[in-house]
Amino acid sequence: MTQTLFRNCTLLDTVTGKLRPGHHVLAEGDRIVEVSDRPLTAEGAQGVDVGGRTLMPGLIDAHVHATITTMDLASLERHPICR
């Protein structure tokens, strides 16, 4: 199974709601298998230096505008909105 090692990330702790800088996260497939505030090693894992950016495990972008059917936003005024 493919492993990915995310280095140097700020981890969003979804239990406490706090940001935890300087963490490392090892994922295997779609599962997190290890989290540490010390460097991790995983032979053969694909390494990603997150550069201090925030890693938010378990969160997805579910934002959608169902009525936007075109990127020509000006033309949307001429389209009826289904209700």
PDB file of N, CA, C and O in Angstrom:
ATOM      1  N   MET A   1       0.836  -1.178   0.000  1.00  0.00           N
ATOM      2  CA  MET A   1       0.000   0.000   0.000  1.00  0.00           C
ATOM      3  C   MET A   1       0.880   1.241   0.000  1.00  0.00           C
ATOM      4  O   MET A   1       1.919   1.258   0.660  1.00  0.00           O
ATOM      5  N   THR A   2       0.488   2.265  -0.719  1.00  0.00           N
ATOM      6  CA  THR A   2       1.264   3.493  -0.849  1.00  0.00           C
ATOM      7  C   THR A   2       1.266   4.290   0.451  1.00  0.00           C
ATOM      8  O   THR A   2       0.223   4.506   1.067  1.00  0.00           O
ATOM      9  N   GLN A   3       2.454   4.719   0.854  1.00  0.00           N
ATOM     10  CA  GLN A   3       2.586   5.560   2.038  1.00  0.00           C
ATOM     11  C   GLN A   3       3.000   6.966   1.622  1.00  0.00           C
ATOM     12  O   GLN A   3       3.783   7.149   0.690  1.00  0.00           O
ATOM     13  N   THR A   4       2.464   7.949   2.325  1.00  0.00           N
ATOM     14  CA  THR A   4       2.831   9.348   2.112  1.00  0.00           C
ATOM     15  C   THR A   4       3.211   9.937   3.457  1.00  0.00           C
ATOM     16  O   THR A   4       2.464   9.817   4.428  1.00  0.00           O
ATOM     17  N   LEU A   5       4.375  10.574   3.515  1.00  0.00           N
ATOM     18  CA  LEU A   5       4.857  11.204   4.737  1.00  0.00           C
ATOM     19  C   LEU A   5       4.801  12.716   4.567  1.00  0.00           C
ATOM     20  O   LEU A   5       5.554  13.294   3.783  1.00  0.00           O
ATOM     21  N   PHE A   6       3.905  13.342   5.307  1.00  0.00           N
ATOM     22  CA  PHE A   6       3.764  14.800   5.297  1.00  0.00           C
ATOM     23  C   PHE A   6       4.659  15.353   6.390  1.00  0.00           C
ATOM     24  O   PHE A   6       4.448  15.091   7.574  1.00  0.00           O
ATOM     25  N   ARG A   7       5.664  16.123   5.981  1.00  0.00           N
ATOM     26  CA  ARG A   7       6.626  16.692   6.929  1.00  0.00           C
ATOM     27  C   ARG A   7       6.351  18.175   7.135  1.00  0.00           C
ATOM     28  O   ARG A   7       5.835  18.860   6.252  1.00  0.00           O
ATOM     29  N   ASN A   8       6.713  18.654   8.332  1.00  0.00           N
ATOM     30  CA  ASN A   8       6.683  20.083   8.618  1.00  0.00           C
ATOM     31  C   ASN A   8       5.300  20.691   8.392  1.00  0.00           C
ATOM     32  O   ASN A   8       5.151  21.650   7.634  1.00  0.00           O
ATOM     33  N   CYS A   9       4.308  20.137   9.045  1.00  0.00           N
ATOM     34  CA  CYS A   9       2.963  20.685   8.883  1.00  0.00           C
ATOM     35  C   CYS A   9       2.432  21.217  10.209  1.00  0.00           C
ATOM     36  O   CYS A   9       2.853  20.795  11.286  1.00  0.00           O
ATOM     37  N   THR A  10       1.514  22.136  10.099  1.00  0.00           N
ATOM     38  CA  THR A  10       0.730  22.576  11.246  1.00  0.00           C
ATOM     39  C   THR A  10      -0.517  21.723  11.208  1.00  0.00           C
ATOM     40  O   THR A  10      -1.287  21.769  10.248  1.00  0.00           O
ATOM     41  N   LEU A  11      -0.710  20.951  12.246  1.00  0.00           N
ATOM     42  CA  LEU A  11      -1.799  19.983  12.282  1.00  0.00           C
ATOM     43  C   LEU A  11      -3.001  20.588  12.988  1.00  0.00           C
ATOM     44  O   LEU A  11      -2.874  21.131  14.085  1.00  0.00           O
ATOM     45  N   LEU A  12      -4.170  20.493  12.359  1.00  0.00           N
ATOM     46  CA  LEU A  12      -5.400  20.922  13.020  1.00  0.00           C
ATOM     47  C   LEU A  12      -5.891  19.757  13.867  1.00  0.00           C
ATOM     48  O   LEU A  12      -6.286  18.717  13.340  1.00  0.00           O
ATOM     49  N   ASP A  13      -5.865  19.937  15.169  1.00  0.00           N
ATOM     50  CA  ASP A  13      -6.376  18.931  16.096  1.00  0.00           C
ATOM     51  C   ASP A  13      -7.889  19.131  16.168  1.00  0.00           C
ATOM     52  O   ASP A  13      -8.364  20.066  16.813  1.00  0.00           O
ATOM     53  N   THR A  14      -8.637  18.259  15.512  1.00  0.00           N
ATOM     54  CA  THR A  14     -10.093  18.442  15.427  1.00  0.00           C
ATOM     55  C   THR A  14     -10.803  18.129  16.735  1.00  0.00           C
ATOM     56  O   THR A  14     -11.983  18.446  16.886  1.00  0.00           O
ATOM     57  N   VAL A  15     -10.103  17.511  17.685  1.00  0.00           N
ATOM     58  CA  VAL A  15     -10.706  17.237  18.998  1.00  0.00           C
ATOM     59  C   VAL A  15     -10.667  18.493  19.862  1.00  0.00           C
ATOM     60  O   VAL A  15     -11.666  18.858  20.482  1.00  0.00           O
ATOM     61  N   THR A  16      -9.504  19.158  19.902  1.00  0.00           N
ATOM     62  CA  THR A  16      -9.355  20.350  20.747  1.00  0.00           C
ATOM     63  C   THR A  16      -9.606  21.651  19.997  1.00  0.00           C
ATOM     64  O   THR A  16      -9.840  22.692  20.611  1.00  0.00           O
ATOM     65  N   GLY A  17      -9.558  21.591  18.659  1.00  0.00           N
ATOM     66  CA  GLY A  17      -9.717  22.807  17.862  1.00  0.00           C
ATOM     67  C   GLY A  17      -8.468  23.656  17.808  1.00  0.00           C
ATOM     68  O   GLY A  17      -8.519  24.803  17.365  1.00  0.00           O
ATOM     69  N   LYS A  18      -7.337  23.112  18.255  1.00  0.00           N
ATOM     70  CA  LYS A  18      -6.089  23.873  18.295  1.00  0.00           C
ATOM     71  C   LYS A  18      -5.185  23.492  17.124  1.00  0.00           C
ATOM     72  O   LYS A  18      -5.235  22.374  16.612  1.00  0.00           O
ATOM     73  N   LEU A  19      -4.356  24.458  16.718  1.00  0.00           N
ATOM     74  CA  LEU A  19      -3.338  24.211  15.700  1.00  0.00           C
ATOM     75  C   LEU A  19      -2.064  23.760  16.396  1.00  0.00           C
ATOM     76  O   LEU A  19      -1.677  24.322  17.421  1.00  0.00           O
ATOM     77  N   ARG A  20      -1.415  22.749  15.840  1.00  0.00           N
ATOM     78  CA  ARG A  20      -0.205  22.189  16.419  1.00  0.00           C
ATOM     79  C   ARG A  20       0.912  22.229  15.368  1.00  0.00           C
ATOM     80  O   ARG A  20       1.009  21.336  14.527  1.00  0.00           O
ATOM     81  N   PRO A  21       1.759  23.277  15.421  1.00  0.00           N
ATOM     82  CA  PRO A  21       2.838  23.400  14.432  1.00  0.00           C
ATOM     83  C   PRO A  21       3.937  22.359  14.641  1.00  0.00           C
ATOM     84  O   PRO A  21       4.057  21.766  15.713  1.00  0.00           O
ATOM     85  N   GLY A  22       4.736  22.152  13.591  1.00  0.00           N
ATOM     86  CA  GLY A  22       5.904  21.286  13.663  1.00  0.00           C
ATOM     87  C   GLY A  22       5.598  19.807  13.766  1.00  0.00           C
ATOM     88  O   GLY A  22       6.324  19.072  14.434  1.00  0.00           O
ATOM     89  N   HIS A  23       4.540  19.359  13.120  1.00  0.00           N
ATOM     90  CA  HIS A  23       4.169  17.944  13.180  1.00  0.00           C
ATOM     91  C   HIS A  23       4.462  17.225  11.864  1.00  0.00           C
ATOM     92  O   HIS A  23       4.663  17.843  10.818  1.00  0.00           O
ATOM     93  N   HIS A  24       4.477  15.900  11.961  1.00  0.00           N
ATOM     94  CA  HIS A  24       4.729  15.028  10.826  1.00  0.00           C
ATOM     95  C   HIS A  24       3.652  13.958  10.837  1.00  0.00           C
ATOM     96  O   HIS A  24       3.312  13.423  11.893  1.00  0.00           O
ATOM     97  N   VAL A  25       3.110  13.642   9.658  1.00  0.00           N
ATOM     98  CA  VAL A  25       1.988  12.706   9.555  1.00  0.00           C
ATOM     99  C   VAL A  25       2.301  11.666   8.491  1.00  0.00           C
ATOM    100  O   VAL A  25       2.660  12.001   7.362  1.00  0.00           O
ATOM    101  N   LEU A  26       2.161  10.399   8.866  1.00  0.00           N
ATOM    102  CA  LEU A  26       2.352   9.302   7.924  1.00  0.00           C
ATOM    103  C   LEU A  26       0.987   8.719   7.585  1.00  0.00           C
ATOM    104  O   LEU A  26       0.241   8.290   8.466  1.00  0.00           O
ATOM    105  N   ALA A  27       0.674   8.711   6.295  1.00  0.00           N
ATOM    106  CA  ALA A  27      -0.586   8.137   5.820  1.00  0.00           C
ATOM    107  C   ALA A  27      -0.278   6.912   4.983  1.00  0.00           C
ATOM    108  O   ALA A  27       0.704   6.877   4.242  1.00  0.00           O
ATOM    109  N   GLU A  28      -1.126   5.915   5.111  1.00  0.00           N
ATOM    110  CA  GLU A  28      -1.015   4.702   4.311  1.00  0.00           C
ATOM    111  C   GLU A  28      -2.343   4.519   3.603  1.00  0.00           C
ATOM    112  O   GLU A  28      -3.366   4.252   4.233  1.00  0.00           O
ATOM    113  N   GLY A  29      -2.316   4.666   2.271  1.00  0.00           N
ATOM    114  CA  GLY A  29      -3.571   4.662   1.532  1.00  0.00           C
ATOM    115  C   GLY A  29      -4.391   5.868   1.954  1.00  0.00           C
ATOM    116  O   GLY A  29      -3.931   7.004   1.839  1.00  0.00           O
ATOM    117  N   ASP A  30      -5.608   5.630   2.444  1.00  0.00           N
ATOM    118  CA  ASP A  30      -6.456   6.737   2.885  1.00  0.00           C
ATOM    119  C   ASP A  30      -6.557   6.825   4.407  1.00  0.00           C
ATOM    120  O   ASP A  30      -7.496   7.423   4.932  1.00  0.00           O
ATOM    121  N   ARG A  31      -5.598   6.235   5.116  1.00  0.00           N
ATOM    122  CA  ARG A  31      -5.612   6.211   6.583  1.00  0.00           C
ATOM    123  C   ARG A  31      -4.356   6.849   7.162  1.00  0.00           C
ATOM    124  O   ARG A  31      -3.257   6.666   6.638  1.00  0.00           O
ATOM    125  N   ILE A  32      -4.524   7.594   8.239  1.00  0.00           N
ATOM    126  CA  ILE A  32      -3.380   8.117   8.979  1.00  0.00           C
ATOM    127  C   ILE A  32      -2.916   7.022   9.922  1.00  0.00           C
ATOM    128  O   ILE A  32      -3.703   6.496  10.709  1.00  0.00           O
ATOM    129  N   VAL A  33      -1.624   6.676   9.840  1.00  0.00           N
ATOM    130  CA  VAL A  33      -1.105   5.595  10.676  1.00  0.00           C
ATOM    131  C   VAL A  33      -0.179   6.081  11.787  1.00  0.00           C
ATOM    132  O   VAL A  33       0.062   5.360  12.755  1.00  0.00           O
ATOM    133  N   GLU A  34       0.350   7.320  11.649  1.00  0.00           N
ATOM    134  CA  GLU A  34       1.222   7.845  12.694  1.00  0.00           C
ATOM    135  C   GLU A  34       1.278   9.365  12.624  1.00  0.00           C
ATOM    136  O   GLU A  34       1.314   9.955  11.544  1.00  0.00           O
ATOM    137  N   VAL A  35       1.285   9.988  13.806  1.00  0.00           N
ATOM    138  CA  VAL A  35       1.408  11.438  13.939  1.00  0.00           C
ATOM    139  C   VAL A  35       2.450  11.700  15.012  1.00  0.00           C
ATOM    140  O   VAL A  35       2.435  11.057  16.062  1.00  0.00           O
ATOM    141  N   SER A  36       3.362  12.644  14.759  1.00  0.00           N
ATOM    142  CA  SER A  36       4.407  12.912  15.733  1.00  0.00           C
ATOM    143  C   SER A  36       4.872  14.364  15.651  1.00  0.00           C
ATOM    144  O   SER A  36       4.796  15.002  14.600  1.00  0.00           O
ATOM    145  N   ASP A  37       5.353  14.867  16.783  1.00  0.00           N
ATOM    146  CA  ASP A  37       5.984  16.188  16.774  1.00  0.00           C
ATOM    147  C   ASP A  37       7.495  16.051  16.567  1.00  0.00           C
ATOM    148  O   ASP A  37       8.230  17.036  16.632  1.00  0.00           O
ATOM    149  N   ARG A  38       7.947  14.817  16.317  1.00  0.00           N
ATOM    150  CA  ARG A  38       9.342  14.536  15.970  1.00  0.00           C
ATOM    151  C   ARG A  38       9.386  13.959  14.563  1.00  0.00           C
ATOM    152  O   ARG A  38       8.415  13.343  14.124  1.00  0.00           O
ATOM    153  N   PRO A  39      10.493  14.145  13.845  1.00  0.00           N
ATOM    154  CA  PRO A  39      10.579  13.614  12.475  1.00  0.00           C
ATOM    155  C   PRO A  39      10.301  12.114  12.424  1.00  0.00           C
ATOM    156  O   PRO A  39      10.766  11.356  13.275  1.00  0.00           O
ATOM    157  N   LEU A  40       9.543  11.699  11.424  1.00  0.00           N
ATOM    158  CA  LEU A  40       9.232  10.289  11.194  1.00  0.00           C
ATOM    159  C   LEU A  40      10.045   9.789  10.012  1.00  0.00           C
ATOM    160  O   LEU A  40      10.420  10.566   9.135  1.00  0.00           O
ATOM    161  N   THR A  41      10.315   8.496   9.990  1.00  0.00           N
ATOM    162  CA  THR A  41      10.943   7.875   8.835  1.00  0.00           C
ATOM    163  C   THR A  41      10.061   6.732   8.371  1.00  0.00           C
ATOM    164  O   THR A  41       9.496   5.991   9.175  1.00  0.00           O
ATOM    165  N   ALA A  42       9.958   6.609   7.083  1.00  0.00           N
ATOM    166  CA  ALA A  42       9.184   5.520   6.480  1.00  0.00           C
ATOM    167  C   ALA A  42       9.839   5.209   5.142  1.00  0.00           C
ATOM    168  O   ALA A  42       9.646   5.925   4.160  1.00  0.00           O
ATOM    169  N   GLU A  43      10.607   4.145   5.119  1.00  0.00           N
ATOM    170  CA  GLU A  43      11.327   3.775   3.911  1.00  0.00           C
ATOM    171  C   GLU A  43      10.350   3.502   2.777  1.00  0.00           C
ATOM    172  O   GLU A  43       9.411   2.721   2.927  1.00  0.00           O
ATOM    173  N   GLY A  44      10.579   4.147   1.653  1.00  0.00           N
ATOM    174  CA  GLY A  44       9.726   3.953   0.486  1.00  0.00           C
ATOM    175  C   GLY A  44       8.518   4.871   0.428  1.00  0.00           C
ATOM    176  O   GLY A  44       7.795   4.877  -0.568  1.00  0.00           O
ATOM    177  N   ALA A  45       8.288   5.649   1.484  1.00  0.00           N
ATOM    178  CA  ALA A  45       7.138   6.556   1.485  1.00  0.00           C
ATOM    179  C   ALA A  45       7.429   7.771   0.610  1.00  0.00           C
ATOM    180  O   ALA A  45       8.563   8.244   0.543  1.00  0.00           O
ATOM    181  N   GLN A  46       6.398   8.264  -0.052  1.00  0.00           N
ATOM    182  CA  GLN A  46       6.529   9.504  -0.808  1.00  0.00           C
ATOM    183  C   GLN A  46       6.524  10.647   0.203  1.00  0.00           C
ATOM    184  O   GLN A  46       5.602  10.759   1.011  1.00  0.00           O
ATOM    185  N   GLY A  47       7.545  11.489   0.162  1.00  0.00           N
ATOM    186  CA  GLY A  47       7.654  12.596   1.108  1.00  0.00           C
ATOM    187  C   GLY A  47       7.093  13.886   0.536  1.00  0.00           C
ATOM    188  O   GLY A  47       7.319  14.220  -0.627  1.00  0.00           O
ATOM    189  N   VAL A  48       6.359  14.602   1.371  1.00  0.00           N
ATOM    190  CA  VAL A  48       5.808  15.901   0.988  1.00  0.00           C
ATOM    191  C   VAL A  48       6.164  16.891   2.088  1.00  0.00           C
ATOM    192  O   VAL A  48       5.737  16.734   3.232  1.00  0.00           O
ATOM    193  N   ASP A  49       6.958  17.929   1.738  1.00  0.00           N
ATOM    194  CA  ASP A  49       7.248  18.987   2.703  1.00  0.00           C
ATOM    195  C   ASP A  49       6.113  19.991   2.618  1.00  0.00           C
ATOM    196  O   ASP A  49       5.963  20.687   1.614  1.00  0.00           O
ATOM    197  N   VAL A  50       5.322  20.065   3.666  1.00  0.00           N
ATOM    198  CA  VAL A  50       4.136  20.914   3.674  1.00  0.00           C
ATOM    199  C   VAL A  50       4.504  22.381   3.908  1.00  0.00           C
ATOM    200  O   VAL A  50       3.678  23.268   3.692  1.00  0.00           O
ATOM    201  N   GLY A  51       5.724  22.639   4.343  1.00  0.00           N
ATOM    202  CA  GLY A  51       6.190  24.012   4.495  1.00  0.00           C
ATOM    203  C   GLY A  51       5.463  24.795   5.573  1.00  0.00           C
ATOM    204  O   GLY A  51       5.296  26.009   5.459  1.00  0.00           O
ATOM    205  N   GLY A  52       5.030  24.101   6.621  1.00  0.00           N
ATOM    206  CA  GLY A  52       4.350  24.779   7.724  1.00  0.00           C
ATOM    207  C   GLY A  52       2.872  25.031   7.504  1.00  0.00           C
ATOM    208  O   GLY A  52       2.190  25.536   8.396  1.00  0.00           O
ATOM    209  N   ARG A  53       2.369  24.687   6.330  1.00  0.00           N
ATOM    210  CA  ARG A  53       0.942  24.889   6.054  1.00  0.00           C
ATOM    211  C   ARG A  53       0.096  23.962   6.916  1.00  0.00           C
ATOM    212  O   ARG A  53       0.597  22.994   7.488  1.00  0.00           O
ATOM    213  N   THR A  54      -1.188  24.270   7.001  1.00  0.00           N
ATOM    214  CA  THR A  54      -2.088  23.515   7.860  1.00  0.00           C
ATOM    215  C   THR A  54      -2.606  22.264   7.164  1.00  0.00           C
ATOM    216  O   THR A  54      -3.108  22.325   6.041  1.00  0.00           O
ATOM    217  N   LEU A  55      -2.479  21.133   7.843  1.00  0.00           N
ATOM    218  CA  LEU A  55      -3.022  19.862   7.395  1.00  0.00           C
ATOM    219  C   LEU A  55      -4.273  19.601   8.222  1.00  0.00           C
ATOM    220  O   LEU A  55      -4.223  19.602   9.452  1.00  0.00           O
ATOM    221  N   MET A  56      -5.398  19.377   7.542  1.00  0.00           N
ATOM    222  CA  MET A  56      -6.674  19.211   8.232  1.00  0.00           C
ATOM    223  C   MET A  56      -7.246  17.829   7.937  1.00  0.00           C
ATOM    224  O   MET A  56      -8.120  17.693   7.080  1.00  0.00           O
ATOM    225  N   PRO A  57      -6.766  16.803   8.635  1.00  0.00           N
ATOM    226  CA  PRO A  57      -7.219  15.439   8.345  1.00  0.00           C
ATOM    227  C   PRO A  57      -8.716  15.271   8.582  1.00  0.00           C
ATOM    228  O   PRO A  57      -9.270  15.741   9.577  1.00  0.00           O
ATOM    229  N   GLY A  58      -9.346  14.590   7.641  1.00  0.00           N
ATOM    230  CA  GLY A  58     -10.765  14.289   7.780  1.00  0.00           C
ATOM    231  C   GLY A  58     -11.697  15.362   7.271  1.00  0.00           C
ATOM    232  O   GLY A  58     -12.905  15.139   7.202  1.00  0.00           O
ATOM    233  N   LEU A  59     -11.175  16.518   6.913  1.00  0.00           N
ATOM    234  CA  LEU A  59     -12.032  17.593   6.421  1.00  0.00           C
ATOM    235  C   LEU A  59     -11.964  17.642   4.903  1.00  0.00           C
ATOM    236  O   LEU A  59     -10.898  17.482   4.309  1.00  0.00           O
ATOM    237  N   ILE A  60     -13.112  17.865   4.290  1.00  0.00           N
ATOM    238  CA  ILE A  60     -13.177  17.970   2.840  1.00  0.00           C
ATOM    239  C   ILE A  60     -13.850  19.276   2.467  1.00  0.00           C
ATOM    240  O   ILE A  60     -14.532  19.883   3.293  1.00  0.00           O
ATOM    241  N   ASP A  61     -13.668  19.705   1.252  1.00  0.00           N
ATOM    242  CA  ASP A  61     -14.345  20.896   0.747  1.00  0.00           C
ATOM    243  C   ASP A  61     -15.671  20.459   0.137  1.00  0.00           C
ATOM    244  O   ASP A  61     -15.705  19.904  -0.961  1.00  0.00           O
ATOM    245  N   ALA A  62     -16.748  20.710   0.847  1.00  0.00           N
ATOM    246  CA  ALA A  62     -18.070  20.318   0.370  1.00  0.00           C
ATOM    247  C   ALA A  62     -18.852  21.542  -0.106  1.00  0.00           C
ATOM    248  O   ALA A  62     -20.081  21.511  -0.170  1.00  0.00           O
ATOM    249  N   HIS A  63     -18.153  22.598  -0.431  1.00  0.00           N
ATOM    250  CA  HIS A  63     -18.772  23.849  -0.865  1.00  0.00           C
ATOM    251  C   HIS A  63     -19.211  23.731  -2.322  1.00  0.00           C
ATOM    252  O   HIS A  63     -18.416  23.356  -3.184  1.00  0.00           O
ATOM    253  N   VAL A  64     -20.462  24.047  -2.594  1.00  0.00           N
ATOM    254  CA  VAL A  64     -20.973  23.966  -3.961  1.00  0.00           C
ATOM    255  C   VAL A  64     -22.051  25.014  -4.183  1.00  0.00           C
ATOM    256  O   VAL A  64     -22.804  25.349  -3.269  1.00  0.00           O
ATOM    257  N   HIS A  65     -22.116  25.523  -5.394  1.00  0.00           N
ATOM    258  CA  HIS A  65     -23.185  26.428  -5.820  1.00  0.00           C
ATOM    259  C   HIS A  65     -23.960  25.690  -6.908  1.00  0.00           C
ATOM    260  O   HIS A  65     -23.587  25.742  -8.080  1.00  0.00           O
ATOM    261  N   ALA A  66     -25.019  25.017  -6.531  1.00  0.00           N
ATOM    262  CA  ALA A  66     -25.763  24.168  -7.468  1.00  0.00           C
ATOM    263  C   ALA A  66     -26.411  24.961  -8.599  1.00  0.00           C
ATOM    264  O   ALA A  66     -26.697  24.399  -9.656  1.00  0.00           O
ATOM    265  N   THR A  67     -26.646  26.244  -8.395  1.00  0.00           N
ATOM    266  CA  THR A  67     -27.307  27.035  -9.440  1.00  0.00           C
ATOM    267  C   THR A  67     -26.331  27.655 -10.424  1.00  0.00           C
ATOM    268  O   THR A  67     -26.757  28.226 -11.428  1.00  0.00           O
ATOM    269  N   ILE A  68     -25.050  27.561 -10.169  1.00  0.00           N
ATOM    270  CA  ILE A  68     -24.067  28.111 -11.109  1.00  0.00           C
ATOM    271  C   ILE A  68     -23.774  27.045 -12.157  1.00  0.00           C
ATOM    272  O   ILE A  68     -23.072  26.067 -11.899  1.00  0.00           O
ATOM    273  N   THR A  69     -24.326  27.259 -13.335  1.00  0.00           N
ATOM    274  CA  THR A  69     -24.177  26.296 -14.427  1.00  0.00           C
ATOM    275  C   THR A  69     -23.194  26.774 -15.479  1.00  0.00           C
ATOM    276  O   THR A  69     -22.941  26.074 -16.460  1.00  0.00           O
ATOM    277  N   THR A  70     -22.637  27.964 -15.280  1.00  0.00           N
ATOM    278  CA  THR A  70     -21.662  28.519 -16.219  1.00  0.00           C
ATOM    279  C   THR A  70     -20.708  29.422 -15.445  1.00  0.00           C
ATOM    280  O   THR A  70     -21.062  29.946 -14.390  1.00  0.00           O
ATOM    281  N   MET A  71     -19.511  29.601 -15.966  1.00  0.00           N
ATOM    282  CA  MET A  71     -18.572  30.524 -15.341  1.00  0.00           C
ATOM    283  C   MET A  71     -18.778  31.950 -15.842  1.00  0.00           C
ATOM    284  O   MET A  71     -18.117  32.875 -15.368  1.00  0.00           O
ATOM    285  N   ASP A  72     -19.693  32.135 -16.800  1.00  0.00           N
ATOM    286  CA  ASP A  72     -20.084  33.476 -17.252  1.00  0.00           C
ATOM    287  C   ASP A  72     -21.111  34.004 -16.257  1.00  0.00           C
ATOM    288  O   ASP A  72     -22.318  33.918 -16.485  1.00  0.00           O
ATOM    289  N   LEU A  73     -20.615  34.550 -15.152  1.00  0.00           N
ATOM    290  CA  LEU A  73     -21.490  34.939 -14.050  1.00  0.00           C
ATOM    291  C   LEU A  73     -22.507  36.007 -14.448  1.00  0.00           C
ATOM    292  O   LEU A  73     -23.607  36.038 -13.895  1.00  0.00           O
ATOM    293  N   ALA A  74     -22.171  36.868 -15.378  1.00  0.00           N
ATOM    294  CA  ALA A  74     -23.117  37.901 -15.815  1.00  0.00           C
ATOM    295  C   ALA A  74     -24.344  37.279 -16.475  1.00  0.00           C
ATOM    296  O   ALA A  74     -25.449  37.809 -16.357  1.00  0.00           O
ATOM    297  N   SER A  75     -24.154  36.155 -17.169  1.00  0.00           N
ATOM    298  CA  SER A  75     -25.286  35.515 -17.850  1.00  0.00           C
ATOM    299  C   SER A  75     -26.238  34.816 -16.878  1.00  0.00           C
ATOM    300  O   SER A  75     -27.359  34.479 -17.259  1.00  0.00           O
ATOM    301  N   LEU A  76     -25.823  34.598 -15.659  1.00  0.00           N
ATOM    302  CA  LEU A  76     -26.679  33.915 -14.688  1.00  0.00           C
ATOM    303  C   LEU A  76     -27.954  34.704 -14.378  1.00  0.00           C
ATOM    304  O   LEU A  76     -28.969  34.126 -13.989  1.00  0.00           O
ATOM    305  N   GLU A  77     -27.895  36.029 -14.552  1.00  0.00           N
ATOM    306  CA  GLU A  77     -29.094  36.849 -14.325  1.00  0.00           C
ATOM    307  C   GLU A  77     -30.209  36.487 -15.297  1.00  0.00           C
ATOM    308  O   GLU A  77     -31.381  36.702 -14.990  1.00  0.00           O
ATOM    309  N   ARG A  78     -29.874  35.946 -16.451  1.00  0.00           N
ATOM    310  CA  ARG A  78     -30.868  35.598 -17.467  1.00  0.00           C
ATOM    311  C   ARG A  78     -31.400  34.170 -17.315  1.00  0.00           C
ATOM    312  O   ARG A  78     -32.355  33.793 -17.995  1.00  0.00           O
ATOM    313  N   HIS A  79     -30.797  33.381 -16.434  1.00  0.00           N
ATOM    314  CA  HIS A  79     -31.228  32.001 -16.232  1.00  0.00           C
ATOM    315  C   HIS A  79     -32.175  31.907 -15.039  1.00  0.00           C
ATOM    316  O   HIS A  79     -31.908  32.484 -13.984  1.00  0.00           O
ATOM    317  N   PRO A  80     -33.267  31.188 -15.203  1.00  0.00           N
ATOM    318  CA  PRO A  80     -34.174  31.020 -14.060  1.00  0.00           C
ATOM    319  C   PRO A  80     -33.563  30.089 -13.014  1.00  0.00           C
ATOM    320  O   PRO A  80     -32.838  29.151 -13.348  1.00  0.00           O
ATOM    321  N   ILE A  81     -33.863  30.358 -11.759  1.00  0.00           N
ATOM    322  CA  ILE A  81     -33.413  29.489 -10.675  1.00  0.00           C
ATOM    323  C   ILE A  81     -34.526  28.506 -10.345  1.00  0.00           C
ATOM    324  O   ILE A  81     -35.634  28.925 -10.010  1.00  0.00           O
ATOM    325  N   CYS A  82     -34.261  27.233 -10.430  1.00  0.00           N
ATOM    326  CA  CYS A  82     -35.245  26.205 -10.111  1.00  0.00           C
ATOM    327  C   CYS A  82     -35.435  26.156  -8.604  1.00  0.00           C
ATOM    328  O   CYS A  82     -34.471  26.182  -7.839  1.00  0.00           O
ATOM    329  N   ARG A  83     -36.662  26.086  -8.204  1.00  0.00           N
ATOM    330  CA  ARG A  83     -36.936  26.015  -6.754  1.00  0.00           C
ATOM    331  C   ARG A  83     -37.740  24.781  -6.463  1.00  0.00           C
ATOM    332  O   ARG A  83     -38.081  24.524  -5.309  1.00  0.00           O
TER     333      ARG A  83
END
